[in-house]
Amino acid sequence: MERHLPDRSCPESGAKRDNLERLRERSIAKLNDGAALDHIGTLIDASHDAGFAQGADRAIYLLDELAKRDMVVKHRATLEYFRANAWAVKEAASGEHGSWAWEHPEREQQILALSRAAVHSGFVELDLMRRCQILTNRANQLNVMGRFIDAIEGWDAALRIIPKFAMAQANRGYGLKHYAGLLDDVRERAILLLHAHDGLLAAIASDAVLDAIYPDALAQRFAEDAKTYAAAGDLDRIRELQDVGVPPFGRSKAERKYRQWCLDRRLFLNPLNDLGPHPRAACDDLVLPPISERFDERSRAVTPPPVIGFFNQMKQEYVSARFMLYEGLCDTKLHFSDRGVLLFDTLDYPMHSLATERVRTAYRIAYSLLDKVAFLVDHYWKLGKIADRINFKNVWMVEGKPRLLDRFRDYPNWPLRGLFWLSKELFDDQLKRTTGPDARELHDIRNALEHKFLQVHEGWARPFMWTAPSSEGLGFSIDSDLLEAKALRVMKIARSALIQLSLAIGVEERARTRPDTFIGSMPVFELDDRRKRRDPM
């Protein structure tokens, strides 16, 4: 995995080791911010070359000291990038690189530091190459931990900055290939494999943008893997057919506009939407894989397994919340239900309308879906948790303790491990460790929506308000632009969770299948759209 650090060399000579020690012992007290960052970066690179964990420890200490200064925002974003690189050195030196361990402090610190760098106000002031390095490194880490959906979006963000950035192209190719291997749908699997192949070829093209000189072996590996992918199917034929027979976006202009909005934001429950606004992805065709049960597992086995009905309901809640969010963001007209509702002007530019309530409701539903995902994880993997205490953060843990269940320590299920790491994006009062820089903010908004007072102000008026939005006082104060952005973020987290849950169950079902076992079958039919209508009163 590319970390944008030099490749490790042979063991250092005694003289070089002495130089490294002197580099490690050097103080930054008399250096200005730029010079201090340069020194720390040199220390990290040299420690990586030598496999010198103590050098990384010293770099982290110096970064902590440097963070106490009043630095410009550009330097603060760079500081977080260097912090991630220092933790990468510690990971390599620990021998845990490539480990299946679910709990991994070094990776956790890298994801958190790179996430802080990517959302920092100083990120946009960095040069284009550095921005691509930050986004690519973060995506690489997410992919390793099983958060491949978020990883693809990260690689794509890098490619929007430098479209021919080689390491984003190559890593995206590998990520898509492994994602494809989880899918049951032949067409979807073939299309993802096609894009994986194209990514590897783009990484070795003559016009590819490199942030370092490729070792010949790495370029050769990309070429050989691209050739292997090409041999797995007729890619030219797949390219011709990938958009053939695509159903229309909708029957009306309003429906087409809504579906395009979902496509552009990658909100369909469809793996092809992770490629971007792919025309075939404008539907929610994600389903659970075939579920196996013992004949004696349920007393009434004349209906499909209950997890199918549960997943149906979660999908329906998600797509309904998604439409509410769309309406809340796009509807600019006064709704008739808001007429004649007497409210007072509290002189802080308050927002009270059906459109705002739709955004608030979408946020609540999407966030609550994550706890329902946890409930299904408990049921399917038979964890035996106390039902009314289950949430998305603690379902993986020993009851009442911040310790991972022994069952999951090295559990070989990539999308399930990704679900566990996705849960780290959220904040919990008992399990406060998180990889999401805005985890506490997401938690406070949800808590205010459910239990207190979420005071929403008009976004345009924020510069004119006497006080900044905060959680002080009676409730949580927030401007409408920020609420809408966070609602979209929670919606995307919920989407990732539903897709990864389905794929994790698929991995489990394939692992449970035994050729010497007698298996009966029960067909499951689609619910006709006409049955989704409510009879008029």
C-alpha positions in Angstrom: 0.0 0.0 0.0 1.4 3.4 -1.0 2.2 5.7 1.8 4.3 8.2 -0.1 7.3 7.3 1.9 10.6 6.0 0.5 10.9 2.2 0.2 12.7 0.5 3.0 16.3 -0.1 2.3 18.7 -2.7 3.7 19.8 -2.6 7.4 21.6 0.7 8.1 25.3 0.9 8.7 26.6 2.0 12.1 27.3 5.5 10.7 23.9 5.9 9.3 22.4 4.7 12.5 24.4 7.4 14.4 23.1 10.0 12.0 19.6 8.8 12.6 20.1 9.1 16.4 21.4 12.7 16.0 18.4 13.5 13.8 16.1 12.0 16.4 17.6 14.0 19.2 17.5 17.3 17.4 15.2 20.0 19.0 12.7 22.1 17.1 12.5 24.8 19.7 14.5 27.3 17.7 13.1 26.3 14.3 10.2 28.2 12.6 7.1 26.2 11.7 8.1 25.4 8.2 11.6 24.3 9.2 10.3 22.3 12.1 7.9 20.4 9.7 10.8 19.8 7.3 12.9 18.3 10.1 10.1 16.1 11.3 9.3 14.9 7.8 13.0 14.0 7.3 13.0 12.1 10.6 9.9 10.2 9.6 11.4 9.3 6.1 14.7 8.2 7.6 12.9 6.1 10.3 10.8 4.4 7.7 14.0 3.5 5.7 15.6 2.1 8.8 12.5 0.5 10.3 13.2 2.6 13.4 10.1 2.8 15.6 11.8 5.1 18.1 12.3 7.7 15.4 8.5 7.6 14.7 7.8 8.0 18.4 10.1 11.0 18.5 8.4 12.4 15.4 4.9 12.1 17.1 6.2 13.8 20.2 7.6 16.7 18.1 4.3 17.0 16.2 2.4 17.2 19.5 4.8 20.0 20.6 4.5 21.8 17.2 0.7 21.6 17.4 0.8 23.8 20.5 2.0 26.7 18.3 -0.2 29.3 16.6 0.5 27.9 13.0 -1.1 28.8 9.7 -3.8 26.4 8.6 -1.7 25.0 5.8 0.9 23.9 8.2 -1.7 22.3 10.5 -3.0 20.2 7.6 0.5 19.1 6.8 1.1 18.2 10.4 -1.7 15.7 10.4 -0.4 14.2 7.2 3.0 13.7 8.8 1.4 12.3 11.9 -0.3 9.6 9.8 3.1 8.8 8.2 4.7 8.4 11.6 2.1 6.0 12.7 2.6 4.1 9.4 6.3 3.7 10.4 5.2 2.3 13.7 2.8 -0.1 12.0 5.5 -1.4 9.7 8.0 -1.7 12.5 5.5 -3.7 14.7 5.2 -6.4 12.0 1.4 -6.0 12.0 1.2 -4.8 8.4 -1.3 -6.9 6.6 -2.6 -8.4 9.8 -6.3 -9.6 10.0 -6.5 -8.2 13.5 -9.7 -6.1 13.8 -8.3 -3.9 16.6 -5.3 -2.0 15.2 -4.2 1.1 17.0 -1.7 2.2 14.4 -4.2 2.0 11.6 -6.8 3.8 13.7 -4.4 6.6 14.3 -3.5 6.9 10.6 -7.2 7.0 9.5 -8.0 9.6 12.2 -5.0 11.8 11.3 -5.6 11.6 7.5 -9.3 12.3 8.1 -8.4 15.4 10.1 -6.0 16.5 7.3 -8.6 16.0 4.6 -11.3 18.1 6.3 -9.0 20.7 7.6 -9.5 24.3 6.4 -5.8 24.3 5.4 -6.3 21.3 3.0 -7.2 23.5 0.1 -4.0 25.5 0.5 -1.8 22.5 0.0 -0.3 21.8 -3.4 -2.3 19.4 -5.6 0.1 16.5 -5.2 0.0 16.6 -1.4 -3.8 16.7 -1.4 -3.9 13.6 -3.6 -1.4 11.9 -1.3 -3.6 12.6 1.7 -6.8 11.4 0.1 -5.2 8.3 -1.5 -3.4 7.2 1.7 -6.7 7.6 3.7 -8.6 5.6 1.1 -5.9 2.9 1.1 -6.3 2.5 4.9 -10.1 2.4 4.7 -9.9 -0.3 2.0 -7.6 -2.5 4.0 -10.0 -2.3 7.0 -13.0 -3.3 4.9 -14.5 0.2 4.3 -14.2 -0.2 0.5 -17.2 1.9 -0.3 -15.7 4.9 1.4 -12.3 4.1 0.0 -13.6 4.3 -3.6 -15.1 7.7 -2.9 -11.7 8.8 -1.4 -9.8 7.6 -4.5 -12.3 9.4 -6.7 -11.8 12.6 -4.7 -8.1 12.4 -5.4 -8.7 11.8 -9.1 -10.9 14.9 -9.3 -7.9 16.9 -8.2 -5.4 15.1 -10.5 -7.3 12.8 -12.9 -4.2 10.8 -13.9 -2.8 10.4 -10.4 -1.3 6.9 -10.6 -1.5 5.6 -7.1 -5.2 6.5 -6.8 -5.9 4.8 -10.1 -4.0 1.6 -9.1 -5.4 1.3 -5.6 -8.9 2.1 -6.9 -8.4 -0.8 -9.4 -7.5 -3.2 -6.7 -10.3 -2.0 -4.4 -12.9 -2.5 -7.2 -11.6 -6.0 -8.0 -12.0 -7.1 -4.4 -15.4 -5.4 -4.2 -16.5 -7.3 -7.3 -15.5 -10.6 -5.7 -18.2 -10.1 -3.0 -21.0 -9.6 -5.5 -23.4 -12.4 -6.6 -24.8 -10.4 -9.6 -22.8 -11.5 -12.7 -23.4 -8.2 -14.6 -22.4 -6.0 -11.7 -19.3 -8.1 -11.0 -18.2 -7.9 -14.6 -18.6 -4.1 -14.8 -16.6 -3.6 -11.6 -13.9 -5.9 -12.9 -13.8 -3.9 -16.1 -13.3 -0.6 -14.2 -10.6 -2.3 -12.0 -8.7 -3.4 -15.1 -8.9 0.1 -16.6 -7.6 1.6 -13.4 -4.5 -0.5 -13.4 -3.8 0.3 -17.0 -4.2 4.1 -16.3 -1.7 3.8 -13.5 1.0 2.6 -15.9 0.1 4.8 -18.9 2.7 7.1 -20.3 0.8 10.2 -19.1 0.2 8.9 -15.5 1.1 11.4 -12.8 3.6 9.9 -10.3 4.4 11.2 -6.9 7.5 9.0 -6.8 9.5 6.9 -9.2 7.8 3.6 -9.7 10.0 0.6 -8.9 10.0 -1.5 -12.1 8.5 -4.4 -10.1 5.5 -2.4 -9.1 4.7 -1.3 -12.6 5.2 -4.9 -13.8 2.8 -6.1 -11.1 0.1 -3.6 -12.3 0.5 -4.7 -15.9 0.4 -8.4 -15.0 -2.7 -8.0 -12.8 -4.5 -6.0 -15.5 -3.7 -8.8 -17.9 -5.2 -11.3 -15.4 -8.3 -9.3 -15.1 -8.7 -9.1 -18.9 -8.4 -12.9 -19.1 -11.3 -13.3 -16.6 -13.8 -12.1 -19.1 -14.4 -10.4 -22.5 -13.8 -6.9 -21.3 -14.5 -5.3 -24.7 -17.9 -7.0 -24.8 -18.6 -6.0 -21.2 -17.7 -2.4 -22.2 -20.2 -2.5 -25.0 -23.0 -4.0 -22.9 -22.6 -2.2 -19.6 -25.1 0.5 -20.6 -27.3 -1.6 -22.9 -30.8 -2.2 -21.7 -30.6 0.4 -18.9 -34.2 1.1 -17.7 -35.4 4.7 -18.0 -34.7 7.0 -15.0 -38.3 7.6 -14.4 -41.8 8.3 -15.7 -41.8 12.0 -15.0 -39.5 14.9 -15.0 -39.7 15.1 -11.2 -38.7 11.4 -10.8 -35.8 11.8 -13.2 -34.5 14.8 -11.4 -34.7 12.9 -8.1 -32.9 9.8 -9.4 -30.2 11.9 -11.0 -29.7 13.7 -7.6 -29.3 10.3 -5.9 -26.9 9.1 -8.6 -24.7 12.1 -8.3 -24.4 11.7 -4.5 -24.0 7.9 -4.7 -27.1 7.2 -2.5 -28.6 4.3 -4.4 -28.3 0.9 -2.7 -26.5 -0.4 -5.7 -22.8 -1.3 -6.0 -22.6 0.3 -9.5 -23.3 3.7 -7.9 -19.9 3.4 -6.3 -18.5 3.9 -9.8 -20.2 7.3 -9.9 -23.4 8.3 -11.7 -23.5 5.0 -13.6 -26.8 4.9 -15.6 -27.5 1.3 -14.5 -27.2 2.2 -10.9 -30.4 4.3 -10.7 -32.3 1.7 -8.7 -32.0 0.1 -5.3 -31.4 -3.6 -6.2 -29.4 -4.5 -3.2 -30.8 -7.6 -1.5 -29.6 -10.2 1.0 -28.0 -13.3 -0.4 -29.8 -16.7 -0.1 -30.1 -17.5 3.6 -29.7 -21.0 5.0 -31.4 -22.3 8.1 -31.6 -25.6 9.8 -35.0 -27.3 9.4 -35.5 -27.3 13.2 -34.3 -23.7 13.6 -37.8 -22.1 13.6 -41.1 -23.6 14.6 -42.9 -21.9 11.7 -40.5 -22.4 8.8 -43.2 -21.9 6.2 -42.2 -18.3 5.6 -38.8 -16.9 4.6 -36.2 -16.2 7.3 -37.2 -13.2 9.4 -33.9 -11.4 8.5 -35.3 -10.9 5.0 -38.3 -9.0 6.3 -36.1 -7.0 8.6 -33.7 -6.1 5.8 -36.8 -5.1 3.7 -37.9 -2.7 6.4 -34.4 -1.2 6.7 -34.2 -0.6 3.0 -37.6 1.0 3.0 -36.7 3.3 5.8 -33.5 4.3 4.0 -35.1 5.1 0.7 -37.9 7.0 2.4 -35.4 9.0 4.5 -33.4 9.7 1.3 -36.4 11.1 -0.4 -37.3 13.2 2.6 -33.8 14.6 2.5 -34.1 15.3 -1.2 -37.4 17.1 -0.7 -36.0 19.1 2.3 -33.0 20.2 0.3 -34.7 21.0 -3.0 -38.1 22.3 -2.0 -38.0 26.1 -1.9 -41.8 26.8 -1.9 -44.0 27.4 1.1 -46.0 24.2 1.8 -49.7 24.7 2.5 -49.3 22.8 5.8 -47.1 25.6 7.1 -49.8 28.3 6.5 -51.6 29.5 9.6 -49.1 28.0 12.0 -48.4 30.7 14.6 -44.7 30.9 15.5 -42.7 33.8 17.1 -39.6 35.3 15.6 -36.8 34.7 18.1 -34.5 37.1 16.3 -31.8 34.5 15.5 -33.0 33.7 12.0 -34.9 30.6 13.0 -35.9 28.0 10.4 -39.3 26.3 10.9 -40.9 24.7 7.9 -41.9 21.3 6.5 -38.8 21.3 4.4 -36.6 21.7 7.5 -38.5 19.0 9.3 -37.9 16.6 6.4 -34.2 17.2 6.7 -34.3 16.6 10.5 -36.4 13.5 10.1 -34.1 12.1 7.4 -31.2 12.6 9.7 -33.0 10.8 12.6 -34.1 7.8 10.4 -30.6 7.4 8.8 -28.9 7.5 12.2 -31.3 5.0 13.8 -30.7 2.6 10.9 -27.2 2.1 12.2 -28.5 0.7 15.5 -30.9 -1.6 13.5 -27.9 -2.9 11.5 -26.3 -3.7 14.9 -29.4 -5.5 16.0 -29.4 -7.7 12.8 -25.6 -8.4 13.3 -26.4 -9.6 16.8 -29.2 -11.8 15.5 -27.5 -13.3 12.5 -24.1 -14.0 14.2 -25.9 -15.1 17.4 -23.9 -12.9 19.7 -26.5 -13.1 22.5 -26.4 -9.4 23.4 -29.0 -7.7 25.7 -31.5 -6.5 23.1 -32.3 -3.1 24.6 -28.7 -2.1 25.0 -27.5 -2.8 21.5 -26.1 0.0 19.3 -23.8 0.3 16.4 -20.8 1.1 18.6 -21.1 -1.6 21.2 -22.5 -4.7 19.3 -18.9 -5.8 18.7 -17.8 -5.5 22.3 -17.9 -7.5 25.4 -21.1 -6.6 27.3 -20.4 -3.5 29.4 -16.7 -3.3 28.5 -14.7 -1.4 25.8 -13.1 -4.7 24.7 -13.7 -6.4 21.3 -15.4 -9.8 21.5 -12.9 -12.6 21.2 -14.9 -14.0 18.3 -14.1 -11.0 16.2 -10.4 -10.6 17.0 -9.2 -12.1 13.7 -12.5 -13.0 12.1 -12.0 -13.5 8.3 -14.9 -11.5 7.0 -13.7 -8.3 5.2 -17.0 -6.4 4.8 -18.0 -7.3 8.4 -14.7 -5.9 9.6 -15.5 -2.9 7.5 -18.8 -2.5 9.4 -16.9 -2.6 12.7 -14.5 0.2 11.4 -17.5 2.1 10.1 -18.9 2.1 13.6 -15.8 4.0 14.7 -17.0 7.0 12.7 -19.6 7.5 15.5 -19.3 8.7 19.1 -20.6 6.9 22.1 -20.5 8.1 25.8 -19.0 4.7 26.8 -16.9 4.0 23.7 -15.3 7.4 23.0 -12.6 6.2 20.6 -13.4 7.3 17.1 -11.9 7.8 13.6 -14.4 10.4 12.6 -13.3 14.0 13.3 -16.9 15.1 13.4 -18.2 12.1 15.4 -19.1 14.1 18.5 -20.9 16.7 16.3 -23.0 14.0 14.6 -23.8 12.5 18.0 -24.8 15.8 19.5 -27.1 16.6 16.6 -28.8 13.3 16.8 -29.1 13.6 20.6 -30.7 17.0 20.3 -33.1 15.8 17.6 -34.2 12.9 19.6 -34.3 14.2 23.1 -33.8 18.0 23.3 -34.0 21.1 21.1 -32.1 21.4 17.8 -32.2 25.1 17.0 -31.8 25.6 13.2 -30.8 29.0 11.8 -30.8 30.2 8.3 -27.4 29.3 6.8 -26.9 32.7 5.0 -27.3 34.6 8.3 -24.5 32.8 10.2 -22.0 35.7 9.6 -24.4 38.1 11.2 -25.2 36.1 14.3 -23.9 37.3 17.6 -22.8 33.8 18.7 -21.6 30.8 16.8 -23.6 27.6 16.7 -23.0 25.5 19.8 -24.4 22.9 22.1 -24.5 25.3 25.1 -27.8 26.3 26.7 -31.2 24.6 26.2 -30.3 22.8 23.0 -27.9 22.4 20.1 -27.6 25.4 17.8 -26.7 24.8 14.2 -27.1 26.6 10.8 -29.2 25.0 8.1 -26.2 24.5 5.7 -24.3 22.5 8.3 -27.4 20.4 9.2 -28.0 19.6 5.6 -24.3 18.6 5.1 -24.4 16.4 8.2 -27.7 14.8 7.2 -26.2 13.8 3.8 -23.1 12.4 5.6 -25.2 10.3 7.9 -27.2 9.1 4.9 -24.0 8.0 3.2 -22.9 6.2 6.4 -26.2 4.4 6.5 -25.9 3.4 2.9 -22.4 2.0 3.4 -23.7 0.0 6.4 -26.6 -1.6 4.6 -24.4 -2.6 1.6 -21.6 -4.0 3.8 -24.1 -5.9 6.0 -25.6 -7.6 2.9 -22.1 -8.5 1.6 -20.9 -9.7 5.0 -23.8 -12.1 5.3 -23.0 -13.2 1.8 -19.4 -14.0 2.9 -20.8 -15.9 5.9 -23.3 -17.9 3.8 -20.7 -19.0 1.3 -18.4 -20.1 4.2 -21.2 -22.1 5.8 -22.1 -24.0 2.6 -21.0 -27.6 2.8 -21.3 -29.9 -0.3 -22.2 -32.9 1.8 -25.3 -31.2 3.4 -28.8 -31.7 2.2 -30.4 -28.3 1.3 -34.0 -27.6 0.6 -35.1 -24.4 -1.1 -37.8 -21.8 -0.7 -38.3 -19.3 -3.6 -38.7 -15.7 -2.6 -40.6 -13.4 -5.0 -40.4 -9.7 -5.6 -43.1 -7.5 -4.0 -45.2 -6.0 -6.8 -45.0 -2.2 -6.8 -48.8 -2.0 -7.0 -48.9 -3.5 -3.5 -46.9 -0.6 -2.1 -49.8 1.8 -2.6 -52.0 2.8 0.3 -55.7 2.4 -0.2 -57.4 5.8 -0.2 -59.4 6.7 2.9 
